[in-house]
Amino acid sequence: MKRLYILASVTLVLSASSVAAELTAEVPKGDPEFIAKAMSAAPADIGKNATFIRIADGFKTTTIKPGTNGWTCAVDPAGEPWCADAVGLEWFRAVWTQAEPPDKTGFIYMMAGDLGTSNHDPYATDKSHWVLTGPHVMIVGKAAHEMAARYPNKLDPDPTHPYVMFPGNKYQHLMLPADMGTGHSQ
């Protein structure tokens, strides 16, 4: 657990220069453009040896480029790039397929930020409790549930500070902004 805290602390000091320009909902069609957008989610040392996948309905994946370091990067159907460790990838699959999340701890980079989501329900289609978070990392799974009580659990959080996304839901996880000045609520 101490190693997880150290990893999160080191990640939070990453400079904003590693963040891509403006995030859009575009999912690039060409593989080189797709990989470039997916790589914007994590530090270059993670991305250069990661596996790159495309995601289709039901979280069916197609590997574009196999990797060697245990990290997987993608651009989700909403256009948001991310890179996840093996458990983070399991967690994403569980959320997208409405399955039980893993009872292990995972880590996900979203250093390009996100395009926003409803904080009360991962499947909400309205914009209630909408939160837009700038560059951030996520701790998912077991440790996130254990740590959640020590972080803000509001439905309308301040995304410029660490908070629990989907509080009280089986998919709750910790959102740790890497640039404390870019998030905002709408």
URUR-V405700 format. One record per backbone hydrogen bond with DSSP energy under -1.0 kcal/mol. CO is the residue of the C=O (numbers start at 1). NH is the residue of the N-H. If there is no record, write none. Layout:
BEGIN
co | nh
CO | NH
CO | NH
END
This chain:
BEGIN
co | nh
1 | 5
2 | 6
3 | 7
4 | 8
5 | 9
6 | 10
7 | 11
8 | 12
10 | 13
11 | 14
15 | 18
16 | 19
30 | 34
31 | 35
32 | 36
33 | 37
34 | 38
35 | 39
38 | 41
39 | 42
41 | 111
43 | 46
43 | 47
44 | 48
47 | 50
49 | 68
49 | 69
51 | 73
52 | 64
52 | 65
54 | 62
56 | 59
60 | 56
62 | 54
65 | 52
71 | 51
72 | 84
73 | 53
74 | 82
76 | 79
80 | 76
82 | 74
83 | 109
84 | 72
85 | 89
86 | 90
87 | 91
88 | 92
89 | 93
90 | 94
91 | 95
92 | 96
93 | 97
94 | 99
104 | 142
106 | 140
107 | 85
108 | 138
109 | 83
110 | 113
110 | 136
117 | 131
119 | 166
121 | 124
127 | 130
129 | 119
131 | 117
132 | 184
133 | 114
135 | 178
136 | 110
137 | 176
138 | 108
139 | 174
140 | 106
141 | 145
142 | 146
143 | 147
144 | 148
147 | 150
148 | 151
152 | 164
158 | 161
163 | 175
165 | 173
166 | 169
169 | 172
173 | 165
174 | 139
175 | 163
176 | 137
179 | 182
184 | 132
END
